[in-house]
Amino acid sequence: MLIRREIPSDESAVRAVTAAAFTGMPYSAPSVEPDGVPGEATLVGLLRADAAWIPELSLVACADDEVVGHVVCSRAQVGGSRALVLGPLSVRPDHQGRGVGSALVHAVLGAADALGEALVVLVGNPAYYSRFGFVPGSSLGLEPDDPGYTSAFQARPLAAYEPSLRGQFAGPAAFDELSARAAGASA
């Protein structure tokens, strides 16, 4: 398996992997597209068009020259200071359970650290993400943008982290755009 930076020709494969990874998952964002793909597949496209997009932190995992996984970190804010948000993390179902997701998370955290970033935030399963050093956001003085996410709201300090980095989380506009589209689709 090779992990590398996403290139433009990967976009359709990333969308397919993300759609396959989240289809039928109980926590998946609702579809906002006519093709019925989960919202996470749409979110990746929205992030690419967002000022929060960081191309160096959009990574793919390839096996036999096929994209089998993807992870992205994008620009966010915590207490008015710069931070990152991780997600979505997607692995093609026939490659799940083989360490692809773990390799992608390790790679994107290493890349973010190398770029001098201080903090990565996410909403996800604590049992999964704790192995990468993620801790409850509240233990670092962080607050999710939606109180409903509190139990899954986590953060991973990097080498440049300072304890003064605390406060309310604010994600990229793409997250709000996806929520607005989902609200409009259900109306």
QUIVEN-V974906 format. One record per helix or strand of 2 or more residues. SS is the DSSP state (hx for helix, st for strand). FROM is the first residue (numbers start at 0). LEN is the number of residues. If there is no record, write none. Layout:
# QUIVEN-V974906
ss = {SS & SS}
from = {FROM & FROM}
len = {LEN & LEN}
This chain:
# QUIVEN-V974906
ss = {st & hx & hx & hx & st & st & st & hx & hx & st & hx & st & hx & st & hx & st & st & hx}
from = {1 & 7 & 38 & 54 & 57 & 65 & 80 & 92 & 99 & 118 & 125 & 134 & 136 & 141 & 146 & 152 & 166 & 172}
len = {4 & 15 & 10 & 3 & 6 & 13 & 11 & 3 & 15 & 5 & 7 & 2 & 4 & 2 & 6 & 5 & 4 & 14}
